[in-house]
Amino acid sequence: MNISLSKTPVSLGSGLGASAIDKSPLVGQYLIFKGSENNPLLAPRGVWMHEKKLFVSDTGQNRVFIWHSIPQTAYATPDLILGQIEQNDTGRNAGAGVSASSLQYPSGIWSDGQKLIVADAWNHRVLIWLTFPTQNGQAADVVIGQPNFEQNEPNVRGIGSTPSAQSLNWPYGVFSDGNRLWICDTGNRRILFYENIPTENYVAADKVIGKPSFTERDYENYEPIWPYSVRVSPNGQLSVADTQFYRNLIWHQWQDAFSKPADVIIGQPDFDANGMNQFSLFPKQDSMSWTYDSFFYKNGIFVADTGNSRVLWFENIPKNNAAVADNLLGHYDFNTGSENTETRFGTDSQLYWPFSLCVAENQLVLTDTGNHRVVIYEIL
């Protein structure tokens, strides 16, 4: 199908928007979006929406697409392409050496419509455009994690080298409140914090979350083990998708994350617990598998329970560990996951590995990564 705008309650229709059968639907109409018709999306792992602009990290093809208005059809030609010069080019670092205009496995995205920040994960750096790009393949203005635009080794000196306040190793997630910047330095098992969005290359972070110092490499179970995304709510709560331990970490005030463990764990009963779906064969209302993102909405939070091909919804930020979700998106009950009967005959009619989430006003947009597409929902 070329355009998939549902006009029926999705809890009774496609698994793409299915809520738990005994719950009210979470979403109404939705649109399936596959990118450019000439060269559609391949395993997109980052998405952002700001006002009418849509940003998608077409991760599998080493490029970022930008649309100046939200597409209304299944395919639409992007207004801008970053990481490549031509729309159909897909090579790592544009098929050449790393540069200010190239990308290799872009992931997390943030923009306020003026500045643009992209986690260029496999180049071990974060790129910043201080003014909004206007040309395809436009060079970034600032690089974080590397001394210049021509280097791309992990922690600058290569695999096994000690991290520093200036280095990065597989940074997958970025977030800003418009002034401050948080970077998920995933390979170094930490989050770097900058008091201001950097305007110069190779700026040192001001603080670190998850480690006692910038050079520490060992880790404890109460620290983020594999932090993939970071989000901060307008009320000051901080959420970290801690993928390797199948959990989401919540601090009620973001400032506390520098000095104390998370206040609440979503998905596990305590810091030592680390089982996929809490060592259960099937998912539950309080368990997760390979969580990669979250996003605050009103008083609650959406959590991408990626390995279970669902998005969990908590109406209020949990106050206790392993809180049960209030609803979900993508299945009709809480005990169905990616490996169950529904997915054995194809996934076109349901979510398959949702990686990245963003909420703008009453719209939820997510990368349905296993199906190589984006889904844009109206939140009810």
C-alpha positions in Angstrom: 0.0 0.0 0.0 1.3 3.4 -0.9 -0.4 5.5 1.8 -1.6 4.1 5.1 -3.7 6.7 6.8 -6.0 4.8 9.2 -9.5 6.1 9.6 -10.7 3.4 12.0 -9.9 3.0 15.7 -6.4 1.4 15.5 -7.0 -0.8 18.6 -9.4 -2.7 16.4 -7.4 -2.6 13.2 -3.7 -3.0 12.3 -1.1 -4.1 14.8 0.8 -0.9 13.9 -1.3 1.1 16.2 -2.7 -1.7 18.4 -3.2 -0.9 22.1 -4.0 -3.5 24.7 -7.4 -4.9 24.0 -8.8 -3.9 27.4 -7.4 -0.4 27.2 -8.5 2.8 25.4 -6.6 3.3 22.2 -3.4 5.4 22.5 -3.4 6.7 19.0 -5.9 7.6 16.3 -4.9 8.2 12.6 -1.4 7.3 11.5 0.7 7.5 8.4 3.3 5.1 7.2 6.3 6.9 5.6 9.1 5.2 3.7 11.3 8.2 2.7 12.3 8.9 -0.9 10.6 6.7 -3.5 13.8 6.5 -5.6 15.9 5.3 -2.7 13.7 4.5 0.4 14.9 4.3 4.0 17.1 1.4 5.2 17.1 0.6 8.9 16.5 4.2 10.1 17.6 4.6 13.8 17.0 8.3 14.5 14.0 10.6 14.2 13.2 14.1 15.3 10.3 16.4 14.6 10.3 20.2 15.2 7.3 22.2 14.3 6.7 21.2 10.7 10.2 19.8 10.0 10.9 16.0 10.0 14.4 14.7 10.4 15.3 11.0 9.8 18.7 9.3 10.2 18.7 6.9 7.3 21.3 4.9 9.3 21.8 2.0 7.0 22.6 4.3 4.1 24.8 6.9 6.0 22.7 9.9 5.5 20.2 12.3 7.2 17.0 13.3 5.4 15.2 16.5 6.2 11.7 17.5 5.1 10.6 21.1 5.7 7.0 19.9 6.2 5.6 16.7 7.5 5.0 14.3 4.5 1.4 13.4 3.8 2.1 10.4 1.5 4.1 7.2 1.9 7.0 8.6 -0.2 8.3 12.2 -0.5 11.5 13.6 -1.9 13.5 15.2 0.9 14.3 18.9 0.9 17.8 18.3 2.2 20.2 15.4 2.4 23.2 15.4 4.8 26.1 13.0 4.6 25.8 12.5 0.8 25.7 14.9 -2.2 23.3 13.0 -4.3 20.0 11.5 -3.1 20.8 8.0 -4.2 24.4 7.9 -2.7 24.7 5.7 0.3 28.4 5.0 1.0 30.1 5.3 4.3 31.6 8.7 4.6 30.2 9.4 1.1 32.5 6.7 -0.3 35.6 8.6 0.6 37.5 9.7 3.7 35.9 11.1 6.7 35.1 14.9 6.4 33.0 17.7 7.8 30.2 16.7 5.3 30.3 12.9 5.7 28.5 10.5 7.9 28.9 6.9 9.0 26.0 5.3 10.8 24.2 8.4 11.9 21.8 7.8 14.8 20.4 10.4 17.3 19.2 13.8 16.1 18.2 17.0 17.8 17.2 20.4 16.3 15.3 23.5 17.4 14.8 24.6 13.8 18.0 26.7 13.8 20.8 24.5 15.2 21.1 20.8 14.2 23.0 18.1 16.1 23.6 14.6 14.8 25.3 11.6 16.5 27.7 10.3 13.9 28.1 7.1 15.7 30.7 5.1 13.8 32.9 8.1 13.2 33.0 8.4 17.0 31.9 12.0 16.9 28.9 14.4 17.1 28.4 17.0 14.4 26.8 20.4 15.0 25.4 22.8 12.4 25.2 26.2 14.2 22.9 27.6 11.5 20.3 25.4 9.8 21.8 23.8 6.6 20.5 24.9 3.3 22.4 22.7 0.8 22.7 19.0 0.2 25.9 17.6 1.8 26.5 20.8 3.7 29.6 20.6 6.0 29.0 20.7 9.7 30.3 23.7 11.7 31.5 21.9 14.8 32.8 18.5 15.7 32.7 17.0 19.2 34.8 13.9 20.1 37.5 14.5 17.5 40.3 17.2 17.2 39.2 17.8 13.6 36.9 16.7 10.9 39.4 14.3 9.3 39.9 11.9 12.3 37.4 9.2 13.4 39.1 6.7 15.8 37.4 5.7 19.0 38.6 7.9 21.8 40.8 9.6 19.3 43.7 7.2 19.7 41.9 4.0 18.7 40.3 0.9 20.2 41.4 0.3 23.8 42.5 3.8 24.5 41.5 5.6 27.6 38.5 8.0 27.3 38.8 11.7 28.2 36.5 14.7 28.6 37.0 15.4 24.9 36.7 11.9 23.4 33.8 9.7 22.2 33.3 6.0 21.4 30.1 5.1 19.6 27.9 8.0 20.5 24.4 7.0 19.6 22.1 9.5 21.4 22.0 13.3 21.7 19.6 15.7 23.4 19.5 19.4 24.1 17.1 21.7 25.9 18.2 24.5 23.5 21.1 25.5 25.7 22.6 22.5 27.4 23.7 19.3 25.6 23.7 15.7 26.6 25.6 13.0 24.6 25.2 9.2 25.1 28.8 8.1 24.8 27.6 4.6 24.5 30.9 2.7 23.9 32.4 4.4 27.0 29.3 3.6 29.0 28.6 7.1 30.1 26.7 10.3 29.2 28.7 13.5 28.7 27.2 16.9 29.7 27.9 20.3 28.2 26.7 23.5 30.0 26.3 25.1 26.5 26.1 23.7 23.0 29.7 23.8 21.8 30.7 26.4 19.1 34.3 25.1 18.7 35.8 21.8 17.8 36.9 19.2 20.4 35.4 21.0 23.4 35.7 19.1 26.7 32.5 18.1 28.5 31.7 19.9 31.7 30.4 16.8 33.6 29.9 13.1 33.2 27.0 10.8 34.2 27.7 7.2 35.0 31.4 7.4 35.9 33.3 8.9 38.8 35.8 10.6 36.4 36.2 11.2 32.6 39.0 8.6 32.4 37.2 5.7 34.3 36.5 2.6 32.2 35.2 0.1 34.7 31.5 0.1 35.5 29.0 -0.9 38.2 25.5 -2.3 37.9 24.0 0.9 39.3 25.5 3.0 36.5 24.3 3.2 32.9 25.7 0.0 31.3 25.0 0.7 27.6 23.3 4.1 27.4 21.7 4.5 24.0 19.5 7.5 24.3 19.0 10.4 26.8 16.0 12.6 27.2 15.2 15.5 29.6 11.6 16.5 30.3 10.3 20.1 30.6 9.9 19.4 34.3 13.6 18.4 34.7 13.3 14.6 34.8 16.1 12.6 33.0 15.6 9.3 31.2 18.3 7.0 29.9 17.6 3.9 27.7 20.1 1.4 29.2 20.0 -1.2 26.5 22.3 -3.9 27.7 20.4 -4.4 31.0 17.0 -4.2 29.3 16.0 -1.2 31.4 15.2 2.5 31.5 16.8 4.7 34.2 14.9 7.7 35.5 16.2 10.6 37.7 13.5 12.9 39.0 15.9 15.8 38.6 18.5 15.7 35.9 21.1 17.4 38.2 21.1 14.4 40.5 22.4 12.1 37.8 26.0 13.5 38.3 26.2 12.2 41.9 23.7 9.5 42.5 22.2 6.4 40.9 18.8 6.6 39.2 15.7 7.1 41.3 13.6 4.6 39.4 14.3 1.6 37.1 11.7 0.8 34.4 11.9 -2.9 33.3 13.9 -4.4 36.2 13.2 -4.8 40.0 16.7 -3.6 41.1 20.1 -2.6 39.8 21.5 -6.1 39.8 18.7 -7.6 37.7 19.6 -7.8 34.1 17.4 -10.5 32.4 15.7 -10.0 29.1 12.0 -9.8 30.0 13.2 -10.6 33.5 14.3 -14.0 32.3 10.8 -14.8 31.1 10.1 -16.5 27.7 7.4 -13.9 27.0 7.2 -10.2 27.8 5.2 -8.9 30.6 3.6 -5.6 31.6 6.7 -4.7 33.6 9.5 -6.2 31.6 11.5 -5.1 28.5 13.9 -6.4 25.8 16.5 -4.3 24.2 15.1 -0.8 25.0 16.6 1.9 22.8 14.7 5.1 23.4 12.1 7.0 25.5 10.3 10.3 25.2 8.4 12.3 27.8 4.8 13.3 27.1 2.6 15.4 29.4 3.0 13.8 32.8 4.1 10.4 31.5 6.7 8.7 29.3 6.8 6.5 26.1 9.5 3.8 26.2 10.6 2.0 23.0 10.6 -1.7 24.1 12.4 -2.5 20.8 13.2 -6.1 21.3 9.5 -6.8 22.0 8.4 -4.7 19.0 6.2 -2.4 21.1 6.1 1.0 22.7 5.2 1.1 26.4 3.2 4.0 27.8 3.3 5.1 31.5 0.7 7.8 32.3 2.8 9.1 35.1 6.6 8.8 35.6 7.0 5.7 37.7 7.9 6.1 41.4 8.8 2.4 42.0 11.0 -0.1 40.2 9.5 -2.4 37.6 6.3 -0.5 37.5 3.6 -2.0 35.2 2.9 0.0 32.0 -0.6 1.5 31.6 -0.9 0.8 27.9 1.2 -0.1 24.9 1.4 0.5 21.2 2.0 -2.4 18.7 0.4 -5.4 20.3 -3.1 -6.3 21.6 -1.7 -7.6 25.0 1.4 -7.3 27.2 2.5 -10.9 26.6 3.2 -10.8 22.9 6.7 -10.0 21.6 8.8 -10.0 18.4 9.2 -13.7 18.2 5.5 -14.6 18.7 3.1 -15.9 16.1 2.1 -12.5 14.8 5.5 -11.8 13.3 6.1 -15.2 11.7 4.2 -14.4 8.5 5.5 -10.9 7.9 5.6 -7.6 9.8 4.0 -5.1 7.3 0.9 -4.7 9.4 2.7 -4.3 12.8 5.7 -2.6 14.4 9.0 -4.4 14.1 11.8 -3.1 16.2 10.9 0.5 16.9 14.2 2.3 17.7 13.7 6.0 18.0 10.8 8.2 19.3 9.9 11.8 19.3 6.7 13.7 20.4 5.8 17.1 19.0 2.5 18.5 20.2 0.0 15.7 19.7 2.1 13.7 17.2 4.2 10.7 18.0 6.8 9.8 15.3 8.9 6.6 15.5 11.3 4.7 13.4 9.9 1.3 12.6 13.4 0.1 12.0 12.9 -3.5 11.2 10.3 -2.5 8.5 12.6 0.3 7.2 10.0 3.1 7.7 8.7 5.8 9.9 5.3 5.9 11.4 3.6 9.2 12.4 0.7 8.9 14.9 -1.9 11.2 16.2 -2.0 10.8 20.0 -5.5 10.6 21.4 
